[in-house]
Amino acid sequence: MWGTSGWHYRHWYGPFYPEDLPASRMLEFYSHHFNIFYRLPTENGMATWRTNTPRGFCLAAKGGRFLT
């Protein structure tokens, strides 16, 4: 599995994301190049992430240092 702790990084425009890619499509683009990302989930985040990633993409909830 290959992934990072997020996908919404402005400094990735150019080196990774096409310059004209809307921010709303970053996760979709990311999910075609990586198969996992991990982060602290928000209340609505997981449902949105699930909707915007392909079947089989792994969403890993990161536990904060107070939990781990």
C-alpha positions as CSV (number, residue, x, y, z in Angstrom):
1,M,0.0,0.0,0.0
2,W,1.2,3.5,-0.9
3,G,-0.1,6.7,0.6
4,T,0.4,9.8,2.7
5,S,-1.3,11.5,5.6
6,G,-3.3,13.7,3.3
7,W,-3.9,14.9,-0.3
8,H,-4.8,18.6,0.0
9,Y,-1.5,20.3,-0.4
10,R,-1.1,23.4,-2.5
11,H,2.6,22.9,-2.9
12,W,1.8,19.7,-4.8
13,Y,0.4,21.7,-7.7
14,G,2.9,21.3,-10.5
15,P,5.1,18.5,-9.2
16,F,2.1,16.1,-8.7
17,Y,-1.3,17.8,-9.4
18,P,-2.0,19.5,-12.7
19,E,-1.9,23.3,-12.3
20,D,-5.5,23.6,-13.4
21,L,-7.0,20.8,-11.2
22,P,-9.8,22.2,-9.0
23,A,-9.3,21.6,-5.2
24,S,-12.6,19.6,-5.2
25,R,-11.0,17.0,-7.5
26,M,-7.7,16.6,-5.6
27,L,-8.8,13.5,-3.7
28,E,-10.1,11.8,-6.8
29,F,-6.8,12.5,-8.6
30,Y,-4.8,11.3,-5.6
31,S,-6.8,8.1,-5.3
32,H,-5.8,7.1,-8.8
33,H,-2.1,7.3,-7.9
34,F,-2.1,6.0,-4.3
35,N,-4.3,3.4,-2.6
36,I,-4.4,4.7,1.0
37,F,-4.3,7.8,3.1
38,Y,-4.5,8.3,6.8
39,R,-5.5,11.2,8.9
40,L,-7.7,12.2,11.9
41,P,-11.2,11.8,10.6
42,T,-13.8,14.5,10.9
43,E,-17.5,13.9,11.6
44,N,-18.5,14.2,7.9
45,G,-15.1,13.4,6.5
46,M,-15.2,9.6,6.1
47,A,-18.5,9.7,4.2
48,T,-17.2,12.3,1.8
49,W,-13.9,10.5,1.4
50,R,-15.7,7.2,0.7
51,T,-17.9,8.9,-2.0
52,N,-14.8,10.4,-3.7
53,T,-12.5,7.4,-3.9
54,P,-12.7,4.2,-6.0
55,R,-13.8,0.9,-4.6
56,G,-10.9,-0.8,-2.8
57,F,-9.2,2.5,-1.7
58,C,-8.2,2.2,1.9
59,L,-9.2,5.0,4.4
60,A,-7.2,4.6,7.5
61,A,-8.3,6.6,10.6
62,K,-5.2,8.0,12.4
63,G,-5.4,8.1,16.1
64,G,-4.2,11.2,17.9
65,R,-1.3,11.0,20.4
66,F,-3.8,11.1,23.3
67,L,-5.4,7.9,22.0
68,T,-2.2,6.1,21.1
